[in-house]
Amino acid sequence: MFKPVGVAAVGLGRWANVLADAYTRSDKVSLVTCYTRSAEKRAAFAQRYGCDQEESLESLLKRDDVEMVIVTVPNRAHADVIEQAARAGKHVFVEKPIAVSLDHAQRIVNVVRETGIRFMCGHSGRRLGGVVKMKQMIDSGEIGDVSMVEAVFANERGLELQPGNWRGDPKEAPGGVLTQLGVHQIDNVQYLLGPIQRVFNFGKPIHTRIQNHTLNQTVVEFADGRQAYIGTNWVSPGVFYINVYGTKAALFYNLDFSWWSKSAITDQHSRLRKREFASMSDDPDNRILREVDVEFPHTDHLKDQIDMLAEAVRTGAEVDLTAEAALRNLAVVLAAVRSAEERRVVEIDEIIG
Amino acid sequence: MFKPVGVAAVGLGRWANVLADAYTRSDKVSLVTCYTRSAEKRAAFAQRYGCDQEESLESLLKRDDVEMVIVTVPNRAHADVIEQAARAGKHVFVEKPIAVSLDHAQRIVNVVRETGIRFMCGHSGRRLGGVVKMKQMIDSGEIGDVSMVEAVFANERGLELQPGNWRGDPKEAPGGVLTQLGVHQIDNVQYLLGPIQRVFNFGKPIHTRIQNHTLNQTVVEFADGRQAYIGTNWVSPGVFYINVYGTKAALFYNLDFSWWSKSAITDQHSRLRKREFASMSDDPDNRILREVDVEFPHTDHLKDQIDMLAEAVRTGAEVDLTAEAALRNLAVVLAAVRSAEERRVVEIDEIIG
């Protein structure tokens, strides 16, 4: 029998609610209490999810029935909150990105190592059923030798952002859309193909009122010579796709981004297709391609990540998304931002070396 | 009444036949004669298409009933043949790329200017019905302000090429797949958004026996700050797509490459879809996207390009694909190759300046 892990929500903005909608459906965690500075927001959250509320982070961390903290405070506050939680012996889930500066990310990596807590960063894209299936198809050799990947995440947010919004501040959201959306695809391509070694990026503000990137087109190389393109765009209707090019087949994963935050049904609005040869001939003008749907088990990307962390808490199992991996995702963001500024290839080792 | 333009085929390899299959369906041109060095190939072509044959290029160019020459000789011979044809007063269609060195391309541009002949390079991708439609939708403002384009062309050819094949020689095919497939997409993105200003490219041989690029991922900037990604891959089943990101809608064009050389039906195997908002809300979690098919008149990309040139010959109308534009397509290829070698941004002006 699995005893549910007692969790507390710290930071109670929009995303805290989206996540709670997901993990309160789980039988692996039990929401105990919550905290944010605004008494009004605390009361609303506690009432909505039927949990306690605390008047300070300190009192929350003192509760023995809180085993794990779900952190959705602003990015710049991640390190402080996580250090406090970890030193109080609490396991930590933090929404992506792990942080927006490398110093903060390194502090988080360090405190996770020192304290031995279980930790996960919310790169939930790799939990999507189609992405999990692609990973299996790459690793099994079923699609042959992979040479390149393309991963794009776009939405319209940059058309609406007003000057003064923190998302428009390059310190709070390096690369703008690259931090806010792109880091999901950066995690996905590193999940699929391994650590990115170097980056080139063209990026800029375009069609927007903010002074932060609403457009990035990033190309990356892996140590083994494989490559990927990561496109991020904040001035277009939503697009989320991943293409994988193997010598035997190409895979095309497509997700209707409208359903991203309704994670129980996100997968229903996604599709994975495989393109391969229906007939092969010595004459290249007489080869016929076909495209077939690939079935995959549906997941619940926002819930499953919390479940995985809860299982790690109970069993001591490894989490497949370490603090170091989340730091490397941030490093790729920062390398891409530097690349766009300096118009040159940036090695990830320059950033984290 | 349109008097068909008398044409002669020079170079009678596989592609000469594919093109002749297309333009012999046209009532705007009439195939008069042909030439290649191999008497056997000449005879076969003359018999297949019911035309005369010549024992030399000189005798072919002396015929008054030959008004236009269709050049499909090897890339390195384009400039010599075109100079001879132009100086004999013949109009010229040449298969892409215009040449594989800038010197040769410049000689062609010069002789076209000097002689005032009508000229077209066979970047037939921009004749595809879906590509024409996308251009109209961009120019009309129907999809809002465009920020980025993605264009990919892949096929499996690099898996089969043996050492010694000219396509494996970086001098004969700079960037390998970039010259052979990519130049179509380079032309398409310049057709859609205007002249490319600068280029960065990661590219290399991968999963192949040849010492030439089978993989390139190229990002480019236009003068107005818009950007594009051009992916070329020679080690995957066929892929041909173009995505256009506008502030009101995104467009996705997809072509089943199997049907590329059967140009009367190529468009039947293509699809253009538009993604836009079905419902808009102030709450970004409550906006629903929809995707609809966009209808477009079907074209015959290999035939239509010859027809357009024939009309220019009869009416003096401008051709929409000048020798200078074809040279700029080559310049982008050469800039991308240099970028991959030197791992830096290359300005197109460095190449053609």
Interface residues (C-beta under 8 A of the other chain):
Chain A: R14 V18 D145 S147 M148 E150 V152 A154 N155 E156 R157 L159 F200 N201 F202 K204 I206 H207 T214 L215 Q217 T218 V219 V220 E221 G225 R226 Q227 A228 Y229 G231 N233 V235 S236 P237 G238 V239 N243 Y245 G246 T247 K248 A249 A250 D256 F257 S258 S261 R275 E276 F277 P284 D285 R287 I288 L289 R343 R344 V345
Chain B: R14 V18 D145 S147 M148 E150 V152 A154 N155 E156 R157 L159 F200 N201 F202 K204 I206 H207 T214 L215 Q217 T218 V219 V220 E221 G225 R226 Q227 A228 Y229 G231 N233 V235 S236 P237 G238 V239 N243 Y245 G246 T247 K248 A249 A250 D256 F257 S258 S261 R275 E276 F277 P284 D285 R287 I288 L289 R343 R344 V345
